[in-house]
Amino acid sequence: MTTTTGGADAVIAAARGFLGERISLNRAIREQHSRGEDTTTPTLPDAVAFVETTEEVSRLLALCHQHGVAVTPFGAGTSLEGHVNPVRAGISLDLSRMKAVLEVNEADMDCLIEPGVTRQELNAFLRDKGLFFPVDPGSHCTIGGMCATRASGTNAVRYGTIRENVLGLEVVLADGRVIETGGRTRKASNGYDLTRLFIGSEGTLGVITRIRLRLHGIPEAMSAAVCQFPMLAAAVETVIAVMQSGIPVARIELLDEDQMEACIRYSRLEGFAPLPTLFLEFHGTEAGVREQAESFEAIAGDYGAQGFAWATDAESRNRLWQARHDAYWAAVNLKPGHRGITTDVCVPISRLAEAVVGAKETARASGLTTCIVGHVGDGNFHCLILFPEGSQEGLERAWALDRAIVAQGLALGGTCSGEHGIGMGKREFLEQEHGAEALAVMRGLKASLDPRGILNPGKMFRN
Ligand SMILES: Cc1cc2nc3c(=O)[nH]c(=O)nc-3n(C[C@H](O)[C@H](O)[C@H](O)COP(=O)(O)OP(=O)(O)OC[C@H]3O[C@@H](n4cnc5c(N)ncnc54)[C@H](O)[C@@H]3O)c2cc1C
């Protein structure tokens, strides 16, 4: 037995009774669960449990609660802030095998799924029903993980984040009790909103085992466009003007000149220059989409937009958006032998130009290659900061730049994280953003739901 934390041996022995070989001590599997897509120092869990039912989650948590053993929920491990690093070892609770789509209610446009379903899998399942699920992070993550990080993506400007698209949850509490939150109605004024409490709780308050989602009808017409600008500020000013004019864009994404250069190379995008660029999409009726596109072109033209390229057929639209979704990998590939950390600042839309241009200037002054890509319609942008892989000094310089960009965002009334969450990487900003009293309330909630502190310890709060 290779366990290192007190009580884990007893939990593993008892869990063998109902999980059998699905509680694994295999070193390679434990290493896969030792961190996510982040730069934290990996920690091996004592064991990885591949659960398949709510009852298994409940029995396992009851055991961990009894023995005081840490549990770190794990979806696909794509989170970026050290969320799944099991810093107190214990059990990494892998939910990726809970993949059932349990119900689709076409008339009410909702569905009930297990947490290991990915958005790509759900949309493939829904395709012939004329429905889709719009929340689209640029990774192959689970919808359980998206709920736990309060994720969003390129469609949030029109369809909202995961928060607006979850109607209810089934959650296993730290001691093994199972509760249901929310319901099937579009609105309800019926007590504390426990659904929203668990959305964004990063596995620190409970384990999500079922999710009821809102779905949307596939629009009659969709049109995507790309246009380029001579200056970064002009591209961002265009976004602000478009949002303030009320054009219902479905997606509006910014790529700065360095990110565009990376995408041109990585995704072999032809006909574009390495200039600040907007990718956008309109949804609606044929006439509505045409009207939105014309209004957009008029505004963008005033800011010097050039080289409009329109894509209306599904294949060209998908190619463009795949390139946008691959932006992270494109940036990391810009400099071989480098890794990246990414900021996630979100500001009120009126301060977006100051935030983005200020971040770019700060990045340039640091001497570190930094690509900017953003869900700018929401005021949210990422600076992907590259540093030489394995260089501690490089990593520290990257984190110093990250902190400087976050500080600029906070000074503009923004937040350190629009969608990636706090994990370990953004803990220092929590009190700064919310104040000591609000933080004490958060800690109180944590203590009341998880009195032994077993659920994902070391995340959100230092302890
Ligand atoms: C290339 C790339 C692009 C990305 N783009 C985006 C983007 O556009 N938008 C965005 O929001 N994020 C993005 N991310 C970040 C990441 O994909 C999201 O945070 C995603 O929601 C994490 O899901 P996951 O299944 O990988 O969760 P994990 O990384 O496995 O877990 C994340 C957190 O959720 C908890 N958790 C997981 N499942 C459950 C559960 N069932 N119950 C309770 N807690 C649980 C974990 O304990 C952990 O704290 C990107 C990441 C990469 C690598």
PDBQT file of the ligand as one rigid body, heavy atoms in Angstrom, charges set to zero:
ROOT
HETATM    1  C1  LIG A 501      -7.484  24.963 -24.324  1.00  0.00    +0.000 C 
HETATM    2  C2  LIG A 501      -8.395  25.378 -23.216  1.00  0.00    +0.000 A 
HETATM    3  C3  LIG A 501      -9.408  26.273 -23.494  1.00  0.00    +0.000 A 
HETATM    4  C4  LIG A 501     -10.302  26.652 -22.476  1.00  0.00    +0.000 A 
HETATM    5  N1  LIG A 501     -11.295  27.539 -22.788  1.00  0.00    +0.000 NA
HETATM    6  C5  LIG A 501     -12.177  27.878 -21.828  1.00  0.00    +0.000 A 
HETATM    7  C6  LIG A 501     -13.246  28.774 -22.135  1.00  0.00    +0.000 A 
HETATM    8  O1  LIG A 501     -13.401  29.248 -23.254  1.00  0.00    +0.000 OA
HETATM    9  N2  LIG A 501     -14.119  29.081 -21.141  1.00  0.00    +0.000 N 
HETATM   10  C7  LIG A 501     -13.987  28.558 -19.875  1.00  0.00    +0.000 A 
HETATM   11  O2  LIG A 501     -14.818  28.858 -19.015  1.00  0.00    +0.000 OA
HETATM   12  N3  LIG A 501     -12.965  27.732 -19.561  1.00  0.00    +0.000 NA
HETATM   13  C8  LIG A 501     -12.072  27.370 -20.494  1.00  0.00    +0.000 A 
HETATM   14  N4  LIG A 501     -11.045  26.520 -20.182  1.00  0.00    +0.000 N 
HETATM   15  C9  LIG A 501     -10.910  26.016 -18.807  1.00  0.00    +0.000 C 
HETATM   16  C10 LIG A 501     -11.599  24.656 -18.538  1.00  0.00    +0.000 C 
HETATM   17  O3  LIG A 501     -11.816  23.924 -19.725  1.00  0.00    +0.000 OA
HETATM   18  C11 LIG A 501     -12.899  24.885 -17.766  1.00  0.00    +0.000 C 
HETATM   19  O4  LIG A 501     -12.595  25.402 -16.498  1.00  0.00    +0.000 OA
HETATM   20  C12 LIG A 501     -13.777  23.639 -17.618  1.00  0.00    +0.000 C 
HETATM   21  O5  LIG A 501     -15.026  24.047 -17.100  1.00  0.00    +0.000 OA
HETATM   22  C13 LIG A 501     -13.191  22.566 -16.696  1.00  0.00    +0.000 C 
HETATM   23  O6  LIG A 501     -13.936  21.368 -16.877  1.00  0.00    +0.000 OA
HETATM   24  P1  LIG A 501     -13.279  19.941 -16.592  1.00  0.00    +0.000 P 
HETATM   25  O7  LIG A 501     -14.286  18.898 -16.882  1.00  0.00    +0.000 OA
HETATM   26  O8  LIG A 501     -11.986  19.806 -17.278  1.00  0.00    +0.000 OA
HETATM   27  O9  LIG A 501     -13.085  20.066 -15.023  1.00  0.00    +0.000 OA
HETATM   28  P2  LIG A 501     -11.817  19.718 -14.139  1.00  0.00    +0.000 P 
HETATM   29  O10 LIG A 501     -10.640  20.476 -14.605  1.00  0.00    +0.000 OA
HETATM   30  O11 LIG A 501     -11.678  18.254 -14.046  1.00  0.00    +0.000 OA
HETATM   31  O12 LIG A 501     -12.318  20.298 -12.739  1.00  0.00    +0.000 OA
HETATM   32  C14 LIG A 501     -12.498  21.673 -12.560  1.00  0.00    +0.000 C 
HETATM   33  C15 LIG A 501     -13.044  21.949 -11.159  1.00  0.00    +0.000 C 
HETATM   34  O13 LIG A 501     -14.350  21.430 -11.054  1.00  0.00    +0.000 OA
HETATM   35  C16 LIG A 501     -14.454  20.455 -10.010  1.00  0.00    +0.000 C 
HETATM   36  N5  LIG A 501     -15.361  19.432 -10.523  1.00  0.00    +0.000 N 
HETATM   37  C17 LIG A 501     -15.267  18.737 -11.679  1.00  0.00    +0.000 A 
HETATM   38  N6  LIG A 501     -16.352  17.963 -11.836  1.00  0.00    +0.000 NA
HETATM   39  C18 LIG A 501     -17.150  18.165 -10.746  1.00  0.00    +0.000 A 
HETATM   40  C19 LIG A 501     -18.403  17.664 -10.320  1.00  0.00    +0.000 A 
HETATM   41  N7  LIG A 501     -19.099  16.785 -11.047  1.00  0.00    +0.000 N 
HETATM   42  N8  LIG A 501     -18.906  18.082  -9.134  1.00  0.00    +0.000 NA
HETATM   43  C20 LIG A 501     -18.240  18.991  -8.387  1.00  0.00    +0.000 A 
HETATM   44  N9  LIG A 501     -17.057  19.507  -8.736  1.00  0.00    +0.000 NA
HETATM   45  C21 LIG A 501     -16.519  19.101  -9.908  1.00  0.00    +0.000 A 
HETATM   46  C22 LIG A 501     -13.035  20.009  -9.756  1.00  0.00    +0.000 C 
HETATM   47  O14 LIG A 501     -12.833  19.581  -8.425  1.00  0.00    +0.000 OA
HETATM   48  C23 LIG A 501     -12.263  21.287 -10.038  1.00  0.00    +0.000 C 
HETATM   49  O15 LIG A 501     -12.294  22.130  -8.916  1.00  0.00    +0.000 OA
HETATM   50  C24 LIG A 501     -10.133  26.130 -21.171  1.00  0.00    +0.000 A 
HETATM   51  C25 LIG A 501      -9.102  25.235 -20.892  1.00  0.00    +0.000 A 
HETATM   52  C26 LIG A 501      -8.231  24.859 -21.907  1.00  0.00    +0.000 A 
HETATM   53  C27 LIG A 501      -7.134  23.885 -21.576  1.00  0.00    +0.000 C 
ENDROOT
TORSDOF 0
